[in-house]
Amino acid sequence: MSAINGDKSRFNRLRKQKIARRKRTQELVERATKSGRREGTSAGLQARSVPA
């Protein structure tokens, strides 16, 4: 069923879950970029050389 067909309680519960999941994901990404882990890791990988 959809919200149009009358199953509004389930629809709204799932909608709120989706919104909360997106918010948590965005916060995680922001924290990861602020901590510098992504930059340090990528810089460390670029600095290594592989003997040919």
N, CA and C of each residue as an Amber inpcrd file, in Angstrom:
protein
   156
   0.8320000  -1.1870000   0.0000000   0.0000000   0.0000000   0.0000000
   0.8740000   1.2470000   0.0000000   0.2940000   2.3350000  -0.3740000
   1.0000000   3.6070000  -0.3670000   0.2840000   4.5860000   0.5510000
   0.8470000   5.7420000   0.6860000   0.2110000   6.7650000   1.5220000
  -1.1470000   7.1700000   0.9460000  -1.2630000   7.1160000  -0.3650000
  -2.5200000   7.4950000  -1.0120000  -3.6120000   6.4860000  -0.6740000
  -3.2480000   5.2210000  -0.5730000  -4.2290000   4.1690000  -0.3320000
  -4.5800000   3.9740000   1.1380000  -4.0040000   4.7460000   2.0240000
  -4.4500000   4.7160000   3.3990000  -3.5040000   4.1040000   4.4080000
  -2.3430000   3.6250000   4.0070000  -1.4160000   3.0200000   4.9530000
  -0.4270000   4.0830000   5.4390000  -0.9740000   5.1420000   6.0090000
  -0.1530000   6.3010000   6.3460000   0.7900000   6.0610000   7.5190000
   0.3980000   5.2220000   8.4650000   1.2710000   5.0210000   9.6210000
   2.5660000   4.3410000   9.1990000   2.4720000   3.3180000   8.3620000
   3.6850000   2.6350000   7.8900000   4.4760000   3.5520000   6.9770000
   3.8010000   4.2430000   6.0940000   4.4700000   5.1470000   5.1660000
   5.2540000   6.2160000   5.9210000   4.6310000   6.8280000   6.9330000
   5.3040000   7.8810000   7.6890000   6.4530000   7.3340000   8.5230000
   6.3040000   6.1230000   9.0560000   7.3760000   5.5140000   9.8320000
   8.5960000   5.2570000   8.9420000   8.3680000   4.7160000   7.7650000
   9.4720000   4.4620000   6.8400000  10.0880000   5.7610000   6.3390000
   9.2510000   6.7670000   6.1320000   9.7560000   8.0620000   5.6800000
  10.6850000   8.6670000   6.7180000  10.2870000   8.5910000   7.9810000
  11.1250000   9.1240000   9.0520000  12.4250000   8.3430000   9.1780000
  12.3730000   7.0320000   8.9830000  13.5820000   6.2180000   9.0330000
  14.5520000   6.6090000   7.9270000  14.0190000   6.8420000   6.7230000
  14.8730000   7.2490000   5.6040000  15.5470000   8.5830000   5.8880000
  14.7780000   9.5330000   6.4210000  15.3210000  10.8580000   6.7260000
  16.4230000  10.7460000   7.7760000  16.1880000   9.9500000   8.8210000
  17.1840000   9.7800000   9.8840000  18.4350000   9.0920000   9.3450000
  18.2570000   8.1160000   8.4570000  19.4030000   7.3970000   7.8770000
  20.2520000   8.3400000   7.0420000  19.6070000   9.1740000   6.2390000
  20.3510000  10.1440000   5.4270000  21.1110000  11.1300000   6.3060000
  20.4630000  11.5740000   7.3810000  21.0990000  12.5330000   8.2830000
  22.3300000  11.9280000   8.9490000  22.2080000  10.6780000   9.4330000
  23.3520000  10.0050000  10.0460000  24.4950000   9.8290000   9.0550000
  24.1710000   9.4580000   7.8250000  25.1960000   9.2580000   6.8090000
  25.9140000  10.5590000   6.5060000  25.1620000  11.6510000   6.3570000
  25.7790000  12.9400000   6.0890000  26.6930000  13.3700000   7.2200000
  26.2770000  13.1440000   8.4680000  27.1080000  13.5000000   9.6160000
  28.3810000  12.6780000   9.6410000  28.2820000  11.3930000   9.3210000
  29.4560000  10.5350000   9.2740000  30.4530000  11.0210000   8.2240000
  29.9690000  11.3700000   7.0650000  30.8430000  11.8400000   5.9930000
  31.5030000  13.1520000   6.3890000  30.7360000  14.0570000   7.0020000
  31.3030000  15.3360000   7.4280000  32.3890000  15.1280000   8.4700000
  32.1460000  14.2190000   9.4320000  33.1550000  13.9540000  10.4600000
  34.4060000  13.3450000   9.8510000  34.2360000  12.4630000   8.8820000
  35.3860000  11.8160000   8.2520000  36.2290000  12.8290000   7.4860000
  35.6010000  13.7660000   6.8030000  36.3540000  14.7580000   6.0450000
  37.0170000  15.7690000   6.9730000  36.3770000  16.0980000   8.0990000
  36.9760000  17.0530000   9.0350000  38.1820000  16.4650000   9.7570000
  38.1510000  15.1690000  10.0310000  39.2420000  14.5620000  10.7800000
  40.5010000  14.4540000   9.9390000  40.3850000  14.5400000   8.6210000
  41.5570000  14.4830000   7.7570000  41.9920000  13.0670000   7.4460000
  41.2290000  12.0820000   7.8610000  41.6120000  10.7020000   7.5930000
  41.6600000  10.4130000   6.1040000  40.6940000  10.9110000   5.3720000
  40.6510000  10.6300000   3.9420000  41.8500000  11.2680000   3.2510000
  42.1910000  12.4890000   3.6210000  43.3110000  13.1680000   2.9950000
  44.6240000  12.4860000   3.3520000  44.7930000  12.1370000   4.6100000
  46.0270000  11.4840000   5.0380000  46.1990000  10.1180000   4.4110000
  45.1250000   9.3820000   4.2930000  45.2010000   8.0520000   3.7080000
  45.5290000   8.1410000   2.2280000  44.8830000   9.0150000   1.4980000
  45.1300000   9.1120000   0.0660000  46.5380000   9.6480000  -0.1880000
  47.0220000  10.5690000   0.6460000  48.3630000  11.1000000   0.4780000
  49.3900000  10.0150000   0.7650000  49.1000000   9.1790000   1.7640000
  50.0150000   8.0900000   2.0830000  50.0920000   7.0660000   0.9630000
  48.9870000   6.8200000   0.3260000  48.9820000   5.8610000  -0.7710000
  49.6920000   6.4240000  -1.9920000  49.5830000   7.7030000  -2.2280000
  50.2420000   8.3050000  -3.3700000  51.7530000   8.3930000  -3.1610000
  52.2220000   8.4980000  -1.9350000  53.6300000   8.6500000  -1.6570000
  54.4090000   7.3500000  -1.8740000  53.7310000   6.2130000  -1.7630000
  54.4140000   4.9390000  -1.9330000  54.7080000   4.6780000  -3.4040000
  55.8790000   4.0830000  -3.6450000  56.2170000   3.7190000  -5.0210000
  56.3700000   2.1990000  -5.0930000  56.0430000   1.6580000  -6.2290000
  56.1130000   0.2230000  -6.4330000  57.2680000  -0.0470000  -7.3810000
  58.2410000  -0.8900000  -6.9640000  59.3670000  -1.1800000  -7.8660000
  58.8850000  -1.9490000  -9.0990000  59.4310000  -1.5490000 -10.2330000
  58.9810000  -2.1680000 -11.4900000  59.8430000  -3.3310000 -11.9040000
